[in-house]
Amino acid sequence: MRYKIDYKLSAQTDLREIRAYLSRFYRNTAHRFFTELNRRLEILTIFPNSSPEYEDDPDYRIMAVRGYSVFYMVREETKTVEIHRIFHGSRDVSRHL
């Protein structure tokens, strides 16, 4: 059975900011990022625990996508992967997570 992907409000905001930021550069930069993100999330619908636990908070798992870190939780009871935050690797995650 496939898991559902649920973007939390904070992740939706992160995605809008990432799109706006990447769109300022080469025309295909944002498209390439979102294509790769969607491909990786599709894998999580089948293998939700495939990414390592985040060592500072093992309730989260962390997946790297083109310099960004996707923080998510797996909810077994609802078969859902909750996407909580998406940060660029240069950000101080502990301040925002």
N, C-alpha and C positions, 0 to 999 in steps of 0.2 A: 504494500500500500504506500502510495506517495504521500509525503508531508506537504502541507500548505505553507506558503510563504506569507508572513504577516509583517508588513512594514509598520513599525511604531511611528508615532508622530515625529519624534526626534529624528528618526532615520529618513523620513520623508523630507524634512527640512534640510538635512545633510545632503540629500540627493539634489534638491533644487540648487543649493549653494555650489555643489560640485559641478553641476551642469553649467551654471552661470560662469563659474571660474574657468572651466576648461574651454568653454565656447569663445573665450576671449583670445585664444591662441589659434592654432591651425584648425581649419574647418572640421576635420575628421577626428580631432582629439577626443571630444566628448562622445562622439559616436563609438569610437573604439573602446573607450572605457565602459560605456553602458552595454555594449555587445559582450565584452568579457565578463562583466558583472552578471549579466543575465545567464550566460553560459555556466558560470560557477554556481549560481543559485539554483539552476536546474539540477545540477549534480546533488546539491543539498536536499532536494526533494526526495531523492532516492537514498542517499547516504548522509543523513543529517549530523552524525557524530564524526564525520571524516576529518574535520579540522581540530587542531589541538585546543585544549582548555587554556583560557587566559590565566596565567599563573597568579596574578594579583586578585582574581575573583573567579574561582573555578565554576561558578554558575554560568559564566559566559564562555563561548568558544570564539576563536578569532581566525578569520580567513583573510589572506592577503590578496589584493586585486590591484595590479598596476600602481603600486606605491601607496595604496589605501588599505586600511584595516577595517574589516567588517566585523562588528561585534554582534553576536547573536546568541539566543538561548533556544534550546530544544525542549518543547513541551510534549512529552510522550502521551499524556492523557488526552490531548486534542490532536495529536499528530501534526503539530505546527512548528515551524521554524520562525521565531520572532526576531526580526532584524531590528536591533536597538539603536546602533550608531554606526556611522561610517566616517572614519577620520583619515586624513592624510598622515603618512608615517612620521612627519616632522612635528606633529602636534603633541602636546602634553596630555596624553590620554587620561591620566589619573585625575586631572582637573575637570574633565568633561563627562566621564562615564558614570 
